[in-house]
Amino acid sequence: MAELDERCIEKMEDVLAVCGNPYHPDEPVVCPDEKPVSPHADVCPPLPARSGKVLRQDKECKCCGTANVFGVVEPNAGRHSAMATRDRCGAEFARVAS
């Protein structure tokens, strides 16, 4: 993280000012984000729910590789999208952001 000096605070205030603008389709406010994830699978099948008992799952799981989730929010338009991809390449991000 950048040092929180006066210049950094000014830039953060610039971003907040843009986010506060009213919606205009020719000037969208778009907020991208990404998150690496590790999909998991059950090793043992869960025990089914019974009368008076909830479904029970074992905590042991098997890692099934890695993935990346890209998310884009356009808050003033009330839109959001997300897409899971195998990697974080720019082409994948561009597909989500468009």
C-alpha positions as CSV (number, residue, x, y, z in Angstrom):
1,M,0.0,0.0,0.0
2,A,1.2,3.5,-0.8
3,E,2.3,5.7,2.1
4,L,-0.7,7.7,3.3
5,D,0.7,11.2,2.7
6,E,-1.1,14.4,1.6
7,R,-0.7,13.5,-2.2
8,C,-2.2,10.1,-1.6
9,I,-5.2,11.5,0.3
10,E,-5.8,14.1,-2.5
11,K,-5.9,11.3,-5.1
12,M,-8.3,9.2,-2.9
13,E,-10.5,12.3,-2.7
14,D,-10.4,12.7,-6.5
15,V,-11.6,9.1,-6.8
16,L,-14.4,9.6,-4.3
17,A,-15.5,12.8,-6.1
18,V,-15.8,10.8,-9.4
19,C,-17.8,8.1,-7.7
20,G,-20.2,10.7,-6.4
21,N,-21.1,11.9,-9.8
22,P,-24.7,11.2,-11.0
23,Y,-25.2,8.5,-13.6
24,H,-24.5,9.4,-17.2
25,P,-24.3,6.7,-19.8
26,D,-21.5,8.5,-21.7
27,E,-19.3,8.7,-18.6
28,P,-19.8,5.5,-16.6
29,V,-18.2,5.0,-13.2
30,V,-16.8,1.4,-13.3
31,C,-15.2,-0.3,-10.3
32,P,-13.1,-3.5,-11.3
33,D,-11.9,-6.0,-8.8
34,E,-10.3,-9.5,-8.9
35,K,-9.9,-12.3,-6.4
36,P,-7.9,-15.6,-6.6
37,V,-9.9,-18.6,-5.5
38,S,-9.2,-22.3,-4.8
39,P,-12.1,-24.5,-5.8
40,H,-12.6,-27.5,-3.5
41,A,-14.4,-30.8,-3.7
42,D,-15.7,-33.0,-1.0
43,V,-13.6,-36.1,-0.2
44,C,-16.4,-37.9,1.7
45,P,-20.0,-37.5,0.6
46,P,-22.1,-35.5,3.1
47,L,-24.4,-37.4,5.5
48,P,-28.0,-36.6,4.6
49,A,-30.3,-34.7,6.9
50,R,-32.6,-36.8,9.0
51,S,-35.4,-35.9,11.4
52,G,-33.9,-33.7,14.0
53,K,-30.5,-33.7,12.4
54,V,-29.0,-31.3,9.8
55,L,-26.9,-32.3,6.8
56,R,-23.4,-33.1,8.0
57,Q,-20.3,-32.6,6.0
58,D,-16.8,-33.6,6.6
59,K,-14.2,-30.8,6.8
60,E,-11.7,-32.7,4.7
61,C,-11.7,-31.5,1.1
62,K,-9.6,-31.8,-2.1
63,C,-8.1,-28.8,-3.8
64,C,-9.1,-28.7,-7.5
65,G,-6.6,-26.2,-8.8
66,T,-6.9,-22.4,-8.8
67,A,-9.0,-19.8,-10.6
68,N,-9.5,-16.1,-10.6
69,V,-12.8,-14.2,-10.3
70,F,-13.1,-10.8,-12.0
71,G,-15.8,-8.5,-10.9
72,V,-17.0,-5.2,-12.3
73,V,-19.5,-2.9,-10.6
74,E,-21.1,0.1,-12.2
75,P,-22.8,1.4,-9.0
76,N,-24.6,4.4,-10.4
77,A,-26.3,2.2,-13.1
78,G,-27.0,-0.6,-10.7
79,R,-25.1,-3.2,-12.7
80,H,-22.5,-5.7,-11.8
81,S,-20.9,-8.7,-13.4
82,A,-18.5,-11.5,-12.5
83,M,-16.6,-14.1,-14.4
84,A,-14.3,-16.9,-13.2
85,T,-11.3,-17.5,-15.4
86,R,-8.3,-19.8,-15.2
87,D,-5.8,-17.0,-15.0
88,R,-5.5,-13.2,-14.6
89,C,-4.6,-12.2,-18.1
90,G,-5.6,-8.8,-19.5
91,A,-7.7,-10.3,-22.3
92,E,-9.9,-12.1,-19.8
93,F,-10.3,-8.9,-17.7
94,A,-11.2,-6.9,-20.8
95,R,-13.9,-9.4,-21.6
96,V,-15.5,-8.9,-18.2
97,A,-15.1,-5.1,-18.2
98,S,-16.7,-4.6,-21.6
